[in-house]
Amino acid sequence: MLALAACKPEVREKTPELFEALPGIPIPPASQLMGRAGSSDALQLSFRSEWTEADLLVYYRRLFARAPWKLVSDVRDRDGAAVLYAERDGPPIWVRIHKATGATGVAVEISGAVTGSSGPPARPSARDSAAADTSSGD
């Protein structure tokens, strides 16, 4: 019986379409897509940019200061990464900017969630997306 259970194909949780979780995504300048992860109601795209962390922060702060965006939070996390949270009419967005580990450039992680009528969703966690699809195809 145990052998039969081990033969079952792995079922991956379907992640939202890009337009559902991150419509109008502000892709970082001079960047390339490095990965994609998510859960059934959240999506995270990882980029590596040639811009400096300071320049990327200026770019996103200016972008989120203009309509339709509203910059709600601009903090550093315990690892020293800059984390911006912005809202608009539609899904909210989280942008995390930090020095790329083991590579040149700056890492930019953009997370979004499919919203329902119950208000803004909780921030997608790394644990939730660790086992998700990391392919860069869409």
N, C-alpha and C positions, 0 to 999 in steps of 0.2 A: 504494500500500500504506500509506503514511504517513497519507493522508487517511482511510482506513478505521479506523486505530487511534485517530485523534482523535475519531471519531464514537461510540466505545464509551461507554455511560453510566458515570458514576463509581460505583464500588461502595464503599459505606461499610462499615467494619468494625462488626459488631454489638456494641453495648455490653451489659453485663450488666443484668438487671432490677434495679430498686431494691432489692428484698428479697434479692437474691443478694449484692450488694456492701455494702449499707448497711442491713441489717435493724434496725429500732428506732432509726433515725437521730435523734439529738438536734438537732432544728432550732433555730437560734438564735432567741431571743426577739425580738419586734418586728422581724421581717425579711420580706423578699420574695425569692423565687427569681429569680436573675439569669441563670443559665445552667447547662448540663449538658455535660459532656465525658467522654470515656473511651476505652478500648480494649476488646479482647475479654475482659479479665479484671479491669478496674478501672473505677471510676466516680467522677467528681468533680462535686459540686453547688456552685454559687457563690451566695451570698446577700449581701444588703446589709441591715444591721441599724441601727436607730436608737439602740441602746445604745452606750455608750462601749466602747472597747477594754478598759479596766480592768474594767468591769462584766461584759463577756463572758468575760474570763479567770477571774474569780471564779466565774461560773456554770459554766463547763466544768470548772474544777479541782474544784469541789464535786461535780459530777455524776460525774466520773471517779474520785473518791475513794470512792464507794459501790459496793457490789455491784450488778450483776455486773461492773462495770468495774474495771480496774486501770490507773492512770496510769503509763506506762512512761517517758515522756520529756516534758519541758517545757522548751523552749529557744527562743532567738531565732535566726532564720536571718540570712544576711548582709545581707538587706534590712531587718532590724529587725522583721520580723513574728514574732509568737508562734506556735510550732508545738507542738501537743500530740499525742502518740501514745498511744493507749489500746488495751488488749486486753480480751477477755472470751471466753466460750465462743462462738465464732463468728468472723466476719471482724473484723480489727483496723480501727481508724479513725484518721485523721489529721485534725486541725482546725488550720487556719492562719488567724490573725486579724491584720488590719492595716488601717490607714487606707485608705478607698476612694480610688482614684486618679480624679481628675477628677469627683468626686461627693461629696455629703454622706454622712455615716454611716461605718460600719465594714464592711469586706469580710470575709466568713467563707467559707472554702473547706473543704468536708468531703469527704474522699477515703476510699474503701474499695475492697477488692479481694476477688475470689472466691478463697477459699482451697482448696487441695487438701490432700493428705496429706503434702506435702513441707515444711510449716511456713509461717511468715508470708511473704507476698510482699514484693517490693521496693516502696518507695513509688512511686506513679504519678508520672511526670515530666510537666512541662508540655509537653515535646516530643512525648510519646506522645499527649497529648490535644489538641494544637493543631489537628489536622485533623479531629477528631471532631465529632459532632453537638453543636451548642450550643443547640438548641431547648429550651424550658422545658417542653414537653409530655411526659407520661409515659404 
